[in-house]
Amino acid sequence: EVKIHVLSCHDDDPSAANVKTLAGGSVANTVRGLRTGFGISSGIIGACGDDDQGEFFVHNMNFNGVDLSRLRKKKGHTAQWLMVRNFKQPLLKLLESGNIDLCFANEDEATELLR
């Protein structure tokens, strides 16, 4: 079970109703799944920003019982991810801009981006 947060949308943009924000990423989703699906004590070691995405991440992980005692809050933005297929050109432009320090991708995402 994945908890979701549906973003508010404008009445004049019906496609915006399909946009959802998920707290996670591959590791966080796995940790949350181990905790909620199997009852295994799980935690995250890392950092998140003090922005809205960071607050949502902390709230979602706490709600699901994930141990965040080793999660640091840092001033600034929380990392975000995109669906590669739908955002390929903007993502390539962003990667080529030099403004990205690290980009994590699973095998399918990397294949989609580089084919």
Helices and strands as residue ranges (DSSP letters): E 5-6, G 14-18, E 20-21, H 26-38, E 46-49, H 52-63, E 71-74, G 85-87, H 88-96, H 107-114
